[in-house]
């Protein structure tokens, strides 16, 4: 209901037919860029904030869906040893293990990404 107020002229979305191939993230980066001329998108306060949240959720959902559907291409079978270790740990603790989802370290915001990009400095 809000988007007709943000896009009164019916601009095409990121998946329009006449577009050059861009990713969802590239499209939203372009839309959110601040320019010198007046932009109705940035001047709408909470509507703009809601649009940003919706864009973030759609982009993250798309990235997670890609990971889920392309496990073989991403060589997720290499993590079978990790799965066995987690199942053994759950059995030893008497708990049930849920569905295992392994995010690669290239997925921004995942624990493995944070660990890979953090540096532990020893105290002197």
N, CA, C and O atoms as a DFTB+ gen file, in Angstrom:
496 C
 N C O
     1  1       0.819      -1.198       0.000
     2  2       0.000       0.000       0.000
     3  2       0.861       1.259       0.000
     4  3       0.420       2.300      -0.486
     5  1       2.060       1.188       0.525
     6  2       2.924       2.354       0.624
     7  2       3.658       2.620      -0.684
     8  3       3.903       3.778      -1.020
     9  1       4.006       1.598      -1.415
    10  2       4.862       1.754      -2.587
    11  2       4.266       2.629      -3.685
    12  3       5.034       3.304      -4.370
    13  1       2.950       2.664      -3.900
    14  2       2.432       3.646      -4.868
    15  2       2.730       5.092      -4.456
    16  3       2.830       5.964      -5.319
    17  1       2.872       5.359      -3.171
    18  2       3.250       6.704      -2.732
    19  2       4.722       6.988      -3.021
    20  3       5.089       8.119      -3.342
    21  1       5.564       5.960      -2.906
    22  2       6.986       6.141      -3.161
    23  2       7.298       6.163      -4.658
    24  3       8.237       6.835      -5.085
    25  1       6.523       5.437      -5.451
    26  2       6.757       5.346      -6.892
    27  2       5.477       5.722      -7.638
    28  3       4.820       4.852      -8.209
    29  1       5.121       6.991      -7.640
    30  2       3.844       7.399      -8.241
    31  2       3.787       7.215      -9.760
    32  3       2.695       7.158     -10.326
    33  1       4.932       7.122     -10.426
    34  2       4.951       6.974     -11.880
    35  2       5.096       5.519     -12.313
    36  3       5.212       5.240     -13.506
    37  1       5.092       4.595     -11.364
    38  2       5.151       3.171     -11.681
    39  2       6.475       2.722     -12.255
    40  3       6.506       1.975     -13.233
    41  1       7.586       3.171     -11.655
    42  2       8.900       2.761     -12.132
    43  2       9.041       1.254     -12.036
    44  3       8.466       0.619     -11.152
    45  1       9.817       0.685     -12.958
    46  2      10.027      -0.750     -12.979
    47  2      10.937      -1.161     -11.828
    48  3      11.787      -0.389     -11.384
    49  1      10.752      -2.349     -11.367
    50  2      11.591      -2.892     -10.309
    51  2      12.871      -3.481     -10.861
    52  3      13.177      -3.312     -12.041
    53  1      13.606      -4.157     -10.035
    54  2      14.908      -4.690     -10.434
    55  2      14.766      -5.846     -11.411
    56  3      15.734      -6.200     -12.085
    57  1      13.592      -6.437     -11.504
    58  2      13.404      -7.577     -12.409
    59  2      12.632      -7.202     -13.665
    60  3      11.896      -8.031     -14.201
    61  1      12.780      -5.979     -14.144
    62  2      12.068      -5.561     -15.351
    63  2      12.691      -6.202     -16.585
    64  3      13.857      -6.594     -16.562
    65  1      11.917      -6.307     -17.659
    66  2      12.346      -7.027     -18.858
    67  2      13.432      -6.271     -19.630
    68  3      14.283      -6.908     -20.250
    69  1      13.429      -4.933     -19.610
    70  2      14.374      -4.185     -20.435
    71  2      15.686      -3.861     -19.724
    72  3      16.463      -3.049     -20.227
    73  1      15.946      -4.447     -18.617
    74  2      17.134      -4.113     -17.840
    75  2      18.379      -4.844     -18.319
    76  3      18.298      -5.907     -18.934
    77  1      19.503      -4.267     -18.033
    78  2      20.781      -4.949     -18.166
    79  2      20.895      -5.826     -16.936
    80  3      20.345      -5.485     -15.889
    81  1      21.593      -6.945     -17.033
    82  2      21.657      -7.869     -15.894
    83  2      22.367      -7.234     -14.708
    84  3      23.564      -6.951     -14.764
    85  1      21.629      -7.019     -13.652
    86  2      22.182      -6.535     -12.391
    87  2      21.625      -7.407     -11.274
    88  3      20.559      -8.005     -11.415
    89  1      22.339      -7.472     -10.190
    90  2      21.849      -8.227      -9.049
    91  2      20.874      -7.367      -8.258
    92  3      20.788      -6.154      -8.452
    93  1      20.154      -8.011      -7.379
    94  2      19.231      -7.290      -6.519
    95  2      19.987      -6.269      -5.675
    96  3      19.527      -5.139      -5.506
    97  1      21.134      -6.657      -5.149
    98  2      21.936      -5.766      -4.317
    99  2      22.414      -4.558      -5.110
   100  3      22.405      -3.442      -4.590
   101  1      22.833      -4.756      -6.358
   102  2      23.266      -3.638      -7.197
   103  2      22.108      -2.684      -7.482
   104  3      22.281      -1.465      -7.472
   105  1      20.934      -3.246      -7.733
   106  2      19.771      -2.403      -8.003
   107  2      19.428      -1.532      -6.806
   108  3      19.227      -0.326      -6.949
   109  1      19.361      -2.142      -5.622
   110  2      19.012      -1.364      -4.442
   111  2      20.108      -0.375      -4.075
   112  3      19.811       0.695      -3.543
   113  1      21.361      -0.703      -4.344
   114  2      22.441       0.262      -4.124
   115  2      22.243       1.481      -5.013
   116  3      22.446       2.614      -4.576
   117  1      21.853       1.252      -6.242
   118  2      21.578       2.357      -7.160
   119  2      20.390       3.182      -6.664
   120  3      20.441       4.411      -6.673
   121  1      19.319       2.506      -6.230
   122  2      18.116       3.222      -5.781
   123  2      18.367       4.050      -4.522
   124  3      17.788       5.123      -4.354
   125  1      19.237       3.546      -3.637
   126  2      19.470       4.226      -2.363
   127  2      20.541       5.310      -2.445
   128  3      20.752       6.041      -1.477
   129  1      21.218       5.423      -3.582
   130  2      22.272       6.423      -3.713
   131  2      21.686       7.827      -3.580
   132  3      20.620       8.125      -4.119
   133  1      22.397       8.674      -2.858
   134  2      21.968      10.065      -2.678
   135  2      22.483      10.872      -3.859
   136  3      23.666      10.823      -4.195
   137  1      21.576      11.616      -4.483
   138  2      21.930      12.426      -5.644
   139  2      21.639      13.889      -5.367
   140  3      20.981      14.219      -4.379
   141  1      22.126      14.770      -6.236
   142  2      21.940      16.211      -6.049
   143  2      20.492      16.643      -6.271
   144  3      20.012      17.552      -5.593
   145  1      19.796      16.013      -7.201
   146  2      18.414      16.409      -7.475
   147  2      17.469      15.837      -6.399
   148  3      17.849      14.964      -5.618
   149  1      16.250      16.346      -6.383
   150  2      15.258      15.897      -5.405
   151  2      14.891      14.445      -5.673
   152  3      14.634      14.055      -6.812
   153  1      14.870      13.661      -4.619
   154  2      14.464      12.270      -4.732
   155  2      13.303      11.995      -3.791
   156  3      13.417      12.153      -2.575
   157  1      12.193      11.584      -4.368
   158  2      11.003      11.345      -3.560
   159  2      11.213      10.183      -2.587
   160  3      10.594      10.141      -1.524
   161  1      12.079       9.252      -2.950
   162  2      12.319       8.092      -2.103
   163  2      12.933       8.491      -0.771
   164  3      12.477       8.040       0.280
   165  1      13.965       9.334      -0.801
   166  2      14.669       9.711       0.423
   167  2      13.906      10.711       1.286
   168  3      14.225      10.875       2.463
   169  1      12.926      11.365       0.734
   170  2      12.221      12.397       1.489
   171  2      10.935      11.893       2.137
   172  3      10.085      12.698       2.517
   173  1      10.779      10.595       2.270
   174  2       9.537      10.046       2.809
   175  2       9.663       9.447       4.200
   176  3       8.779       8.696       4.614
   177  1      10.711       9.743       4.928
   178  2      10.842       9.348       6.322
   179  2      10.634       7.874       6.583
   180  3      11.415       7.037       6.130
   181  1       9.578       7.555       7.314
   182  2       9.327       6.174       7.719
   183  2       8.953       5.260       6.557
   184  3       9.217       4.058       6.606
   185  1       8.347       5.813       5.519
   186  2       8.052       4.993       4.336
   187  2       9.361       4.515       3.699
   188  3       9.482       3.359       3.292
   189  1      10.333       5.422       3.622
   190  2      11.642       5.066       3.075
   191  2      12.314       4.012       3.948
   192  3      12.913       3.069       3.430
   193  1      12.219       4.164       5.265
   194  2      12.804       3.176       6.176
   195  2      12.173       1.802       5.969
   196  3      12.875       0.791       5.968
   197  1      10.856       1.761       5.795
   198  2      10.169       0.494       5.554
   199  2      10.618      -0.117       4.226
   200  3      10.792      -1.331       4.119
   201  1      10.804       0.734       3.221
   202  2      11.280       0.259       1.923
   203  2      12.682      -0.339       2.047
   204  3      12.970      -1.368       1.436
   205  1      13.546       0.289       2.823
   206  2      14.900      -0.217       3.031
   207  2      14.858      -1.573       3.724
   208  3      15.581      -2.490       3.334
   209  1      14.022      -1.706       4.744
   210  2      13.897      -2.984       5.454
   211  2      13.368      -4.067       4.517
   212  3      13.889      -5.183       4.509
   213  1      12.352      -3.757       3.736
   214  2      11.812      -4.729       2.783
   215  2      12.868      -5.144       1.759
   216  3      12.975      -6.320       1.413
   217  1      13.636      -4.183       1.280
   218  2      14.689      -4.490       0.305
   219  2      15.745      -5.392       0.930
   220  3      16.219      -6.330       0.289
   221  1      16.113      -5.117       2.171
   222  2      17.110      -5.937       2.859
   223  2      16.604      -7.368       3.034
   224  3      17.338      -8.324       2.785
   225  1      15.360      -7.512       3.460
   226  2      14.795      -8.844       3.684
   227  2      14.707      -9.619       2.367
   228  3      15.015     -10.810       2.328
   229  1      14.290      -8.955       1.295
   230  2      14.216      -9.627      -0.001
   231  2      15.597     -10.054      -0.482
   232  3      15.758     -11.160      -0.998
   233  1      16.585      -9.197      -0.319
   234  2      17.936      -9.513      -0.783
   235  2      18.538     -10.654       0.024
   236  3      19.114     -11.576      -0.553
   237  1      18.416     -10.611       1.347
   238  2      18.943     -11.691       2.187
   239  2      18.217     -13.004       1.911
   240  3      18.842     -14.063       1.861
   241  1      16.909     -12.934       1.732
   242  2      16.138     -14.139       1.410
   243  2      16.578     -14.739       0.093
   244  3      16.667     -15.960      -0.039
   245  1      16.853     -13.894      -0.879
   246  2      17.316     -14.368      -2.168
   247  2      18.693     -15.017      -2.054
   248  3      18.941     -16.053      -2.671
   249  1      19.580     -14.425      -1.278
   250  2      20.917     -14.994      -1.093
   251  2      20.849     -16.334      -0.360
   252  3      21.558     -17.271      -0.725
   253  1      20.006     -16.434       0.667
   254  2      19.860     -17.693       1.400
   255  2      19.224     -18.768       0.527
   256  3      19.606     -19.937       0.593
   257  1      18.259     -18.371      -0.285
   258  2      17.622     -19.324      -1.192
   259  2      18.632     -19.848      -2.212
   260  3      18.608     -21.032      -2.549
   261  1      19.508     -18.991      -2.700
   262  2      20.548     -19.434      -3.623
   263  2      21.450     -20.476      -2.962
   264  3      21.779     -21.493      -3.573
   265  1      21.847     -20.225      -1.716
   266  2      22.692     -21.183      -1.009
   267  2      21.970     -22.520      -0.811
   268  3      22.570     -23.586      -0.942
   269  1      20.683     -22.446      -0.495
   270  2      19.905     -23.669      -0.264
   271  2      19.759     -24.490      -1.536
   272  3      19.813     -25.719      -1.491
   273  1      19.574     -23.822      -2.668
   274  2      19.327     -24.524      -3.925
   275  2      20.605     -24.947      -4.648
   276  3      20.537     -25.759      -5.571
   277  1      21.751     -24.431      -4.263
   278  2      23.000     -24.716      -4.969
   279  2      24.038     -25.364      -4.070
   280  3      25.226     -25.058      -4.174
   281  1      23.610     -26.246      -3.201
   282  2      24.538     -26.906      -2.283
   283  2      25.600     -27.706      -3.021
   284  3      26.769     -27.685      -2.635
   285  1      25.207     -28.414      -4.083
   286  2      26.174     -29.242      -4.814
   287  2      27.222     -28.380      -5.507
   288  3      28.404     -28.724      -5.512
   289  1      26.799     -27.267      -6.089
   290  2      27.751     -26.380      -6.755
   291  2      28.707     -25.734      -5.755
   292  3      29.847     -25.415      -6.093
   293  1      28.238     -25.546      -4.532
   294  2      29.058     -24.901      -3.506
   295  2      29.864     -25.904      -2.694
   296  3      30.563     -25.527      -1.753
   297  1      29.768     -27.179      -3.054
   298  2      30.528     -28.271      -2.434
   299  2      30.254     -28.396      -0.935
   300  3      31.181     -28.516      -0.134
   301  1      28.986     -28.368      -0.568
   302  2      28.605     -28.497       0.830
   303  2      28.823     -29.909       1.372
   304  3      28.812     -30.113       2.586
   305  1      29.022     -30.886       0.481
   306  2      29.227     -32.261       0.945
   307  2      30.545     -32.398       1.699
   308  3      30.760     -33.390       2.395
   309  1      31.429     -31.410       1.565
   310  2      32.706     -31.454       2.281
   311  2      32.521     -31.295       3.792
   312  3      33.441     -31.569       4.563
   313  1      31.334     -30.854       4.215
   314  2      31.074     -30.621       5.631
   315  2      30.446     -31.818       6.333
   316  3      29.918     -31.662       7.434
   317  1      30.485     -33.006       5.735
   318  2      29.863     -34.185       6.338
   319  2      30.526     -34.543       7.664
   320  3      29.848     -35.020       8.574
   321  1      31.836     -34.325       7.796
   322  2      32.524     -34.575       9.065
   323  2      31.997     -33.672      10.168
   324  3      31.876     -34.094      11.318
   325  1      31.683     -32.428       9.817
   326  2      31.103     -31.497      10.786
   327  2      29.725     -31.971      11.216
   328  3      29.380     -31.896      12.395
   329  1      28.941     -32.455      10.272
   330  2      27.606     -32.969      10.579
   331  2      27.691     -34.160      11.523
   332  3      26.920     -34.242      12.480
   333  1      28.613     -35.083      11.272
   334  2      28.791     -36.244      12.146
   335  2      29.179     -35.822      13.558
   336  3      28.671     -36.375      14.534
   337  1      30.069     -34.855      13.668
   338  2      30.498     -34.375      14.988
   339  2      29.339     -33.731      15.744
   340  3      29.193     -33.940      16.948
   341  1      28.524     -32.957      15.052
   342  2      27.386     -32.309      15.706
   343  2      26.329     -33.332      16.134
   344  3      25.721     -33.191      17.194
   345  1      26.111     -34.361      15.309
   346  2      25.146     -35.397      15.676
   347  2      25.639     -36.183      16.886
   348  3      24.848     -36.521      17.766
   349  1      26.929     -36.475      16.939
   350  2      27.501     -37.182      18.087
   351  2      27.368     -36.347      19.352
   352  3      27.018     -36.870      20.410
   353  1      27.646     -35.058      19.247
   354  2      27.527     -34.151      20.398
   355  2      26.083     -34.076      20.891
   356  3      25.835     -34.079      22.097
   357  1      25.129     -34.009      19.955
   358  2      23.719     -33.951      20.338
   359  2      23.290     -35.249      21.009
   360  3      22.532     -35.221      21.979
   361  1      23.763     -36.386      20.506
   362  2      23.431     -37.688      21.101
   363  2      24.010     -37.799      22.506
   364  3      23.336     -38.283      23.416
   365  1      25.237     -37.361      22.691
   366  2      25.880     -37.415      24.013
   367  2      25.171     -36.534      25.029
   368  3      25.122     -36.874      26.211
   369  1      24.627     -35.419      24.592
   370  2      23.920     -34.510      25.492
   371  2      22.451     -34.874      25.655
   372  3      21.754     -34.263      26.466
   373  1      21.973     -35.849      24.908
   374  2      20.581     -36.265      24.999
   375  2      19.614     -35.268      24.382
   376  3      18.455     -35.198      24.790
   377  1      20.069     -34.508      23.420
   378  2      19.199     -33.527      22.773
   379  2      19.007     -33.892      21.301
   380  3      19.761     -34.680      20.732
   381  1      17.987     -33.301      20.712
   382  2      17.715     -33.547      19.305
   383  2      18.342     -32.434      18.478
   384  3      18.311     -31.262      18.853
   385  1      18.903     -32.824      17.361
   386  2      19.504     -31.843      16.474
   387  2      18.484     -31.426      15.424
   388  3      17.806     -32.267      14.834
   389  1      18.385     -30.145      15.201
   390  2      17.487     -29.634      14.177
   391  2      18.118     -29.742      12.808
   392  3      19.109     -30.448      12.628
   393  1      17.552     -29.049      11.851
   394  2      18.079     -29.077      10.495
   395  2      19.357     -28.244      10.434
   396  3      19.376     -27.091      10.863
   397  1      20.400     -28.826       9.910
   398  2      21.694     -28.168       9.840
   399  2      21.782     -27.328       8.577
   400  3      21.549     -27.814       7.470
   401  1      22.118     -26.076       8.759
   402  2      22.336     -25.173       7.636
   403  2      23.717     -24.573       7.829
   404  3      23.975     -23.889       8.819
   405  1      24.591     -24.830       6.889
   406  2      25.956     -24.322       6.965
   407  2      26.082     -23.157       6.000
   408  3      25.922     -23.317       4.790
   409  1      26.369     -21.987       6.546
   410  2      26.580     -20.825       5.705
   411  2      28.064     -20.705       5.401
   412  3      28.886     -20.842       6.307
   413  1      28.428     -20.453       4.156
   414  2      29.848     -20.296       3.839
   415  2      30.401     -19.020       4.464
   416  3      29.651     -18.114       4.828
   417  1      31.702     -18.966       4.580
   418  2      32.314     -17.778       5.182
   419  2      32.168     -16.559       4.288
   420  3      32.398     -15.435       4.734
   421  1      31.790     -16.764       3.032
   422  2      31.572     -15.633       2.134
   423  2      30.209     -14.969       2.353
   424  3      29.956     -13.891       1.815
   425  1      29.326     -15.605       3.142
   426  2      28.009     -15.031       3.417
   427  2      28.155     -13.983       4.512
   428  3      28.399     -14.318       5.670
   429  1      28.005     -12.712       4.144
   430  2      28.226     -11.627       5.085
   431  2      27.247     -11.697       6.245
   432  3      26.040     -11.842       6.051
   433  1      27.785     -11.590       7.452
   434  2      26.973     -11.626       8.659
   435  2      26.914     -12.982       9.312
   436  3      26.442     -13.096      10.443
   437  1      27.384     -14.034       8.625
   438  2      27.371     -15.366       9.229
   439  2      28.473     -15.451      10.276
   440  3      29.450     -14.705      10.208
   441  1      28.325     -16.356      11.247
   442  2      29.371     -16.490      12.271
   443  2      30.748     -16.791      11.673
   444  3      31.758     -16.293      12.171
   445  1      30.798     -17.599      10.613
   446  2      32.081     -17.924       9.988
   447  2      32.682     -16.697       9.315
   448  3      33.902     -16.527       9.319
   449  1      31.846     -15.844       8.739
   450  2      32.337     -14.612       8.123
   451  2      32.918     -13.686       9.185
   452  3      33.981     -13.093       8.997
   453  1      32.207     -13.571      10.301
   454  2      32.689     -12.715      11.389
   455  2      34.015     -13.237      11.945
   456  3      34.932     -12.460      12.211
   457  1      34.107     -14.547      12.115
   458  2      35.329     -15.136      12.658
   459  2      36.489     -14.968      11.675
   460  3      37.612     -14.678      12.086
   461  1      36.223     -15.147      10.397
   462  2      37.263     -15.025       9.394
   463  2      37.802     -13.599       9.309
   464  3      38.995     -13.399       9.078
   465  1      36.942     -12.625       9.492
   466  2      37.339     -11.231       9.324
   467  2      37.698     -10.523      10.618
   468  3      37.974      -9.323      10.610
   469  1      37.699     -11.234      11.710
   470  2      38.104     -10.612      12.966
   471  2      39.515     -11.034      13.296
   472  3      39.974     -12.103      12.895
   473  1      40.183     -10.192      14.019
   474  2      41.546     -10.485      14.402
   475  2      41.603     -10.449      15.920
   476  3      41.197      -9.471      16.549
   477  1      42.104     -11.509      16.488
   478  2      42.235     -11.598      17.934
   479  2      43.624     -11.086      18.308
   480  3      44.642     -11.649      17.904
   481  1      43.643     -10.025      19.074
   482  2      44.914      -9.428      19.491
   483  2      45.236      -9.909      20.907
   484  3      44.422      -9.741      21.815
   485  1      46.393     -10.493      21.099
   486  2      46.777     -10.914      22.465
   487  2      47.057      -9.699      23.345
   488  3      47.582      -8.683      22.891
   489  1      46.697      -9.834      24.591
   490  2      46.971      -8.744      25.541
   491  2      48.466      -8.721      25.868
   492  3      49.080      -9.763      26.096
   493  1      49.021      -7.546      25.887
   494  2      50.463      -7.428      26.168
   495  2      50.704      -7.278      27.651
   496  3      51.852      -7.165      28.081
